[in-house]
Amino acid sequence: MSSRGVAILGSTGSIGTTALRVLARQRDRFHVAALTAFTNAGLLAEQAAEFGPTYVGLVRNGADGAHPGWGSGDACLIEAAVRPDADIVLNAVVGAAGLDATLAALEKGKRVALANKESLVMGGALVTAAAERGGGELVPVDSEHSAILQCIAGRPSTEVRRLVITASGGPFRRWTSKQLENATLADALQHPTWRMGRKITVDSATLANKALEVIEAHFLFGLSYDRIEVVVHPQSVVHSFVEFVDGSVLAQMGVPSMELPVLYALSYPDRAADTGVPPFDPVELSPLTFEKVRARDFPALELGTQAGRLGGAAPAVFNAANEQAVALFLEGAIRFVDIPRAIESALGRYSSAPAGSREAILDADAAVRRHVQELFRC
C-alpha cells in the first residue's frame, strides 16, 4: 500500500494536533505533505521538524518575523491545499477563512477531510459544485457527521427517514435563563466533555455549533431540514442516529475522542488499526441519557436552522454574525446572551443579500461583521 500525502490546514489547533497524533501512529499509510498555522510559529516549527513536510505556511507572522522558506499570508492555505504531493487535505481552519482552500482542493480532485464546517455553511452550493467539477471528495471530520456517514454506509437518501444529531448540551445545560444573563467567558469555556479551541467551545455553549452542523448535514447528505433533528446527550457516547424508512435506527457509538473521526476521514472507506483509543466499555460508559433541547434558552440553534431553510445568503449571514459576536465575547466586549441577539439582528437585515457567487458571499460576510461591530459600537 502506497503512503498517501496529507496537508493539514490549521495544524497547531485542536483538530490539527489531534490529526498529527493520529498520523504519528499511521506512518506506513500516510505522510505529512504540508502544514499551515495561523500565528503559532513555535509549535509549527516543532511539527515541521518532526514530520518533514515539503511545504510549511504561516498565515500571520508574529513578533519573530518571517521564516525563510515558509509560505505566508492567506494564500499559503491554498498553496498547501493544491500541492501535487497532497492526496488528502484536512481543513481544520477555524471560521470563514477555510472556504477558499476547500474550493481549491476540490477543484483539484482531492479528498477534503472537512473539519471547517463554515465552508459548507457559507458556500454549500459552491462547495458541492466545486467537488462535481473537479472530481473532489468531501469526507466529514466532525464526530456527528462521521457517525452519520458510517450509519448510512452508502444507502440512498430515499431510504433515510431522518438524522438525529447529538449535542452534549455544553456547560450551561442545567443553567436557567436568568443564570445565562450573567454567564462569564470562564463559565462558557468549561466544556464538560470535549477539549477544543476557544471559538468552538463557545459555539458549543450557545448551541450555535449544532446549527452549523444541521446546515452541514443538509449539504453532506442531501436531506431537507425537516428530516434533521438535534437531541441532547450529555455523555457524548452516541455521536448520531440515522432512522431509516422501515423504522430501523442505527447509531454510531464510541469513546469521546476526536482521533476516531479524524482517522476515519483519512482512511475512508477503510478502517485502520492501532488507533490508540481505549476499547469501548459499555458498562463503564453507562448510563446513556437523552433530553430535548431547551430552544427558548438556546435560540442560536433555531436561528441557524431557520437560516438554513431560507437558503441563499442566510447561512453565511448566520455564520458571520456568530463568528463576529463570539470574537467580541472572547474579548470581553459583549455578554454571552448578546451572541444570539447579534445573530438575530444580522439575519433580519442581511438574509436576503445576494449569494450567487463566492464574491457575493464574501461581501455579505464582511457587511454582517461590520453590522455586529456597530451593533455594540465596538
KAWO-V625331 format. One record per helix or strand. SS is the DSSP state (H for helix, E for strand). FROM is the first residue (numbers start at 1). TO is the last residue. Records with the same first field share a line. If there is no record, write none. Layout:
BEGIN
SS: FROM-TO / FROM-TO
END
This chain:
BEGIN
E: 4-9 / 30-37 / 55-58 / 71-72 / 88-91 / 111-114 / 137-140 / 160-167 / 228-232 / 238-244 / 249-253 / 291-291
H: 14-24 / 41-51 / 75-81 / 96-107 / 117-134 / 143-152 / 157-159 / 177-180 / 185-188 / 198-206 / 208-221 / 225-227 / 258-267 / 300-310 / 314-330 / 338-350 / 358-375
END
